[in-house]
Amino acid sequence: MDKTIIHFEIPANDVEKLKGFYEKLFGWKIIHAPMGGFDYWVIQTVSTDEKGMLLKPGVNGGMYKKADKTQVPVNYVSVDNIDATLASLAKSGGKIVGAKQSLPGVGTFAICLDPEGNPFGIIKPEPMLPPK
């Protein structure tokens, strides 16, 4: 598996306003799709098939309401083995911000910091489900 960015997330103070901004500016399709009790909007920068798989190269993402002002956009990198990657992260000078979590239909992920303090996520994906 390539270790590439497969998802991004944008926190927003005013989700509806930011949703309208990106829809108008880039023509992105943004769909309200709560996940696991979390209020969430799926951002489609590229079209997907009925299984949620991209129909052409690109990266899709999500948006959610900020819980605090320190939240920033996060890119998620796909990995084969999340536990091995987390072990390597610690040895390489990175940090794990929170506990590893699983989200059914999405995958197992963790939020991390690089040695400069920049946030990123790692994810062992499951097959994506299309938004309803």
C-alpha positions as CSV (number, residue, x, y, z in Angstrom):
1,M,0.0,0.0,0.0
2,D,1.2,3.5,-0.9
3,K,1.6,5.8,2.1
4,T,-0.3,8.6,0.6
5,I,-2.9,11.2,1.8
6,I,-6.3,9.7,1.4
7,H,-8.5,12.0,3.5
8,F,-8.5,15.5,4.9
9,E,-10.6,17.2,7.6
10,I,-11.5,20.9,8.0
11,P,-12.7,22.2,11.3
12,A,-15.1,25.1,11.1
13,N,-16.6,27.6,13.5
14,D,-19.6,28.0,11.2
15,V,-20.0,24.8,9.2
16,E,-22.8,26.1,7.0
17,K,-20.9,29.2,6.0
18,L,-17.7,27.3,5.3
19,K,-19.7,24.6,3.4
20,G,-21.2,27.3,1.1
21,F,-17.7,28.9,0.6
22,Y,-16.1,25.6,-0.6
23,E,-19.2,24.6,-2.7
24,K,-19.2,28.0,-4.5
25,L,-15.4,28.4,-4.8
26,F,-14.5,24.9,-6.0
27,G,-17.8,23.2,-6.8
28,W,-17.3,20.6,-4.1
29,K,-20.3,18.5,-3.1
30,I,-20.6,18.6,0.7
31,I,-23.1,16.2,2.4
32,H,-24.3,16.1,6.0
33,A,-23.4,12.6,7.1
34,P,-23.2,12.1,10.9
35,M,-20.9,9.2,11.8
36,G,-20.9,7.3,15.1
37,G,-22.8,10.0,16.9
38,F,-20.4,12.7,15.6
39,D,-21.9,15.6,13.5
40,Y,-20.0,15.4,10.2
41,W,-20.1,16.6,6.6
42,V,-18.4,14.6,3.8
43,I,-16.6,16.6,1.3
44,Q,-16.4,15.2,-2.3
45,T,-13.8,16.9,-4.3
46,V,-14.0,14.0,-6.8
47,S,-17.0,11.8,-7.6
48,T,-17.3,8.3,-6.1
49,D,-19.0,5.1,-7.1
50,E,-21.8,3.4,-5.0
51,K,-19.1,1.9,-2.7
52,G,-17.5,5.3,-2.0
53,M,-14.4,4.5,-4.2
54,L,-13.0,7.5,-6.2
55,L,-13.8,7.5,-9.9
56,K,-10.6,9.4,-10.8
57,P,-7.5,10.5,-8.9
58,G,-8.1,12.9,-6.0
59,V,-8.7,13.1,-2.3
60,N,-12.0,13.5,-0.5
61,G,-12.5,14.8,3.0
62,G,-14.7,16.0,5.8
63,M,-15.8,18.9,7.8
64,Y,-17.0,19.3,11.4
65,K,-17.7,22.0,13.9
66,K,-14.7,23.1,15.9
67,A,-14.7,22.1,19.6
68,D,-12.0,24.7,20.3
69,K,-10.0,27.4,18.5
70,T,-6.8,25.4,18.4
71,Q,-8.2,22.8,15.9
72,V,-6.6,23.0,12.4
73,P,-7.0,21.0,9.2
74,V,-5.6,17.5,9.3
75,N,-4.4,15.2,6.5
76,Y,-4.7,11.4,6.9
77,V,-2.1,9.0,5.5
78,S,-3.1,5.5,4.7
79,V,-1.0,2.7,6.4
80,D,-1.0,-1.1,6.2
81,N,-0.3,-1.6,9.9
82,I,-1.3,1.1,12.3
83,D,0.4,-0.4,15.4
84,A,3.7,-0.7,13.6
85,T,3.4,2.8,12.3
86,L,2.7,4.2,15.8
87,A,5.7,2.4,17.1
88,S,7.9,3.8,14.4
89,L,6.4,7.3,14.9
90,A,7.6,7.3,18.6
91,K,11.1,6.2,17.6
92,S,11.2,8.9,14.9
93,G,10.5,11.8,17.2
94,G,6.7,12.1,16.6
95,K,4.0,12.0,19.2
96,I,0.5,10.4,19.4
97,V,-2.1,13.0,20.4
98,G,-4.9,10.7,21.4
99,A,-5.7,7.0,21.7
100,K,-6.1,4.9,18.6
101,Q,-9.8,4.8,17.6
102,S,-11.9,2.7,15.3
103,L,-14.8,4.0,13.3
104,P,-16.9,1.2,11.6
105,G,-16.9,1.5,7.8
106,V,-14.0,4.0,7.9
107,G,-11.1,2.3,9.7
108,T,-8.7,2.6,12.6
109,F,-6.9,5.9,13.0
110,A,-4.8,8.0,15.3
111,I,-3.9,11.7,15.4
112,C,-0.2,12.4,15.6
113,L,2.3,15.3,15.7
114,D,5.4,15.4,13.7
115,P,8.6,16.7,15.4
116,E,7.7,20.3,14.5
117,G,4.3,19.9,16.1
118,N,2.3,19.7,12.9
119,P,-0.8,17.5,13.2
120,F,-1.5,14.6,10.8
121,G,-3.5,11.4,11.0
122,I,-2.7,7.8,10.1
123,I,-5.4,5.4,9.1
124,K,-5.7,1.7,8.4
125,P,-8.8,2.1,6.2
126,E,-11.8,-0.2,5.8
127,P,-13.7,0.0,2.5
128,M,-15.5,3.3,2.5
129,L,-19.3,3.5,2.6
130,P,-21.0,6.1,0.5
131,P,-22.8,9.0,2.2
132,K,-26.5,8.6,2.5
